[in-house]
Amino acid sequence: MSDIGLFETIYSTRSMRRLKPDPISPEILKRVIEAGIHAPSGSNFQNWGFVLVDGVDDKRFIRDHYLANYRRLEREGTIPSMANIPPERRRMFDSAIHLAEHMDEAPVILLACTGTDFPTYAELGNPRSITATLHASIYPAVQNILLACRAFGLGATLTTLHYFFEDELKVRLNIPTDKEIAALIPLGYPVGRFGPTTRAAVDGVMHWGRWGQRRD
Ligand SMILES: Cc1cc2nc3c(=O)[nH]c(=O)nc-3n(C[C@H](O)[C@H](O)[C@H](O)COP(=O)(O)O)c2cc1C
């Protein structure tokens, strides 16, 4: 495991979409999931489950459906096609297409699953409170997983395109009907180097007391 500090781990955890097929040891995968489940969840329900997909046919199924949907969204204009992407963003889309085309070569595709209902809020008549809390109860675990992968030198990318074939995927992998797949994360040792991530400056997103108020 890397002995870099917390902040360097955070700042250098970027999407790693070009992955080697080399296997990942079960011990490391267990530590990665263990880091995930140390995250908070609403009411500490821990209503989650993590499926590690490593079967060749299952990974191909995911690749085929992910890629078909990527291409469809491109045709429909939801995802811009390469010709319409500004030069500074082309590298990212190029690697996103690479991931879509080669996803089955990743040794493991991790599915982070969460409940489809949040019991405490079920009777409040406020659907947003349920949806927001459900997702707020799994993405901290997902981020812990991304950081733990970074610490072990593993590349990962949070993806959500599987929402377009989630029902078929759940049936295939025996995922219960009361669970949703919140994130699909291909894992593997990366071809390239980690970070730094590119983000806008922090001053532009800090608001003091009221939205829009800045302090020097
Ligand atoms: C909710 C969400 C959905 C994402 N979906 C995809 C995806 O379908 N395919 C992909 O290649 N990257 C996906 N990403 C990764 C983002 O594109 C990436 O995190 C962002 O461009 C910042 O780049 P970085 O992670 O390299 O710093 C997703 C990220 C988030 C948070």
The ligand as a MOL file (V3000), in Angstrom:
LIG
                    3D

  0  0  0     0  0            999 V3000
M  V30 BEGIN CTAB
M  V30 COUNTS 31 33 0 0 0
M  V30 BEGIN ATOM
M  V30 1 C -21.9770 10.4910 -11.0780 0
M  V30 2 C -20.7880 10.2470 -11.9540 0
M  V30 3 C -20.9530 9.5420 -13.1510 0
M  V30 4 C -19.8630 9.2810 -13.9790 0
M  V30 5 N -20.0440 8.5430 -15.1090 0
M  V30 6 C -18.9880 8.2410 -15.8840 0
M  V30 7 C -19.1490 7.3810 -17.0160 0
M  V30 8 O -20.2500 6.8980 -17.3180 0
M  V30 9 N -18.0440 7.0910 -17.7490 0
M  V30 10 C -16.8040 7.5830 -17.4280 0
M  V30 11 O -15.8370 7.2580 -18.1330 0
M  V30 12 N -16.6200 8.4110 -16.3670 0
M  V30 13 C -17.6790 8.7290 -15.5860 0
M  V30 14 N -17.5000 9.5310 -14.4740 0
M  V30 15 C -16.1820 10.0660 -14.1460 0
M  V30 16 C -16.1140 11.5710 -14.4180 0
M  V30 17 O -16.1390 11.8110 -15.8010 0
M  V30 18 C -14.8110 12.1180 -13.7920 0
M  V30 19 O -14.8040 11.8690 -12.4100 0
M  V30 20 C -14.6710 13.6060 -14.0160 0
M  V30 21 O -14.5350 13.8710 -15.3990 0
M  V30 22 C -13.4650 14.1910 -13.2940 0
M  V30 23 O -12.2910 13.5680 -13.7720 0
M  V30 24 P -11.2640 12.8280 -12.7950 0
M  V30 25 O -12.0430 11.7900 -12.0300 0
M  V30 26 O -10.2630 12.1930 -13.7310 0
M  V30 27 O -10.6610 13.8530 -11.9240 0
M  V30 28 C -18.5760 9.7800 -13.6280 0
M  V30 29 C -18.3990 10.4720 -12.4200 0
M  V30 30 C -19.4920 10.6940 -11.5790 0
M  V30 31 C -19.2670 11.4080 -10.2690 0
M  V30 END ATOM
M  V30 BEGIN BOND
M  V30 1 1 1 2
M  V30 2 1 2 3
M  V30 3 2 2 30
M  V30 4 2 3 4
M  V30 5 1 4 5
M  V30 6 1 4 28
M  V30 7 2 5 6
M  V30 8 1 6 7
M  V30 9 1 6 13
M  V30 10 2 7 8
M  V30 11 1 7 9
M  V30 12 1 9 10
M  V30 13 2 10 11
M  V30 14 1 10 12
M  V30 15 2 12 13
M  V30 16 1 13 14
M  V30 17 1 14 15
M  V30 18 1 14 28
M  V30 19 1 15 16
M  V30 20 1 16 17
M  V30 21 1 16 18
M  V30 22 1 18 19
M  V30 23 1 18 20
M  V30 24 1 20 21
M  V30 25 1 20 22
M  V30 26 1 22 23
M  V30 27 1 23 24
M  V30 28 2 24 25
M  V30 29 1 24 26
M  V30 30 1 24 27
M  V30 31 2 28 29
M  V30 32 1 29 30
M  V30 33 1 30 31
M  V30 END BOND
M  V30 END CTAB
M  END
